[in-house]
Amino acid sequence: MKFLLDTNVLSLVARLHRKATERYEKHLEECSIPAVVWHELRHGVQKMKSGAIKRQFLDFYDTLALPILPYDRVAAEFHASERARIRSSKYADGQIAAIAVTRGLTLVTANTSDFKAFRDLRLEDWSR
């Protein structure tokens, strides 16, 4: 595995965003997602009103076969250290960053600015 995908990237792919989808398809075998992202995807789609868009997201998520990586002790320790150092970040973003760093993965996100403060975190934006 090489890449850890953030929620917004998978949402772009579900919407068939051209650039994000091309990169996703090119690197599919090298991708994984953190458990917190799986939660965010499922929670977000459950809040959507019924209709074609919700069905499009559900169809994509139901066929998603990427490995889901846990937020484990090593990631939690890194996250705790970074929260104390940074003093500001969204909790879920910290979990995602910690999983990427402790697993040696590049985090793929359309919100790179949300993650720039994390030490040793490699970032890519597939939406551009």
C-alpha positions, 0 to 999 in steps of 0.5 A: 500500500502506498496511499491513504484516502481521505473522505473528500477524495472518495466523495469526489470519485463517487461524484465521478470527478474526472481528475480524482477518478483518473488518479484513483483508478490508476492507483487503486491497488495501492490504496487504503482508507482509515476506519474513521473515513469509512465512518464519515462516508457511511454517516454522510450518506445516511444523512442524505435525502433519498434520491439519485445522488444518494443512490450514486454514493451508496452504489459506489460505497457498496462496491468499495473493496479497499482495505480499512486500516484501524486507529491503533495504539501506535497511531493514537500515540503519534496523534496524542503527541501531535495534538499537544504540539499543534494545539489545534486540529480536528480530532478526526483529521488527527486520526487520519494523519496519524494512521498515514504517518505511522503506516508510512502512507501518503495521505490523499486529500483535497484539503491539504491545508487541514493537514499541513501542521502534521509532522512527517506527513506526505500529502497529495491532492488528486482533485487538481 
